Amino acid sequence: MQSANMLLKKFVRSSVLPFAAQHGMKKDFFPVSRTLSLSLCLKQDNSCNPSEKLDLDAWKKVMKSGLQEEVSETVSEHKELSTLAAARETLEMWRLAGRSVPENISEEQLKTFMECPSKSAKKKYLRYLNLKELYKKNDRRKMDEKRERRLETQERASKTDETRRNSFVCLWASCMDRAYSWRVAQSMIFGQPLVFDMSYEKDMSVREVANTVRQIVLSEGCNRRSVDPFHIHFCNFKDDSLYHKEFVKHYREAWGKLLITATDQCYTEVFPKDKLIYLTADSPKVMKTFDHDKIYIIGSMVDKSIKTGVSLARAKRLGLETAALPLEKYLLWNAGAKNLTLDQMMHILLTLKDTGDWKKALEFVPKRKYCGFVSRSVHELKKSLNLINTLKLGKRQEELRKQFAKNYSKKLMQK
């Protein structure tokens, strides 16, 4: 027993310890040798067989293989760190050279950059990261500017504090709020209905649904402040939809007190079909005048890809009458789609309902979309063009007659 332990200690000191010392692993081997000696002692005590011998060569091979694996792992880690450092240096050189390279890049992004198959792919990935970083900086800058403005307004309000002290302003605001609410409540009984079709959730992304709800909130506020508001209906509206979640985010506790009608039924089940007109920019029929007896439907959809024909196809499928706003008749339209936002449509319809003047109503169209208003109607322009053409043709005919008379007189003189 003691002779076996002595042999094991000599072997560890002579062969394994120098090899471990070269690789900086001497400290880790003392507990290993101790456990080996203890395990051998326990085995000999349990088996009580003194004839068993320890296979030192096999043990030595196992220990050497473990050391080689650890050394290879450390070498691979050193190689990976060196490649990452080299990649960071190249990126810094590219950034100083004026290329579109992000200022801050993480290790994961650096690894994906190194895994790109070609140089053009690496450039595209770096350009994408740079744009992402610029967008974040711009968002942060805008948030800082908003915060500064808010602080400035708070400071001004704290300095002046006139609106809070003036009881007349507060009384006027509360009275106007009550008047607006009273008008909307009356419109729910006597007013003209206006339908928002809420069946386009599947055709939009989550962000587009949020934009749609934001525009509808603006439309509801504009309708509430008008002289003769519409009775707003949300048809095909479900409680577990994205529309409902976004409305609750905006209105919070006021959502249950909102003076509108929300139903999961289709508008064809609520109103008669002959009174419904679906407003869509893809309709071949142009709206001439505002009809107070009709019920207009607006599709609650905001699509950045501009999916043409979706609302028109839905109206045709339900057998409804369609109409488009006469934008080309009154506006010198620039190139681009004739789609308007929902709050702009609400402003136009309210102005038409109150005044019936298309020029006043179409002033709510964004000015970037048209050059100006048409001074005369298209029918009058066509009449004037036809008159000009006839005058030109008449003058040409007189000139031809005179020329023919001259030529004919010359021929007679020659004869």
Summary of the structure (lengths in Angstrom):
residues: 415
radius of gyration: 41.8
end to end distance: 154.6
largest distance: 155.1
contacts: 1031
relative contact order: 0.05
helix: 66%
strand: 8%
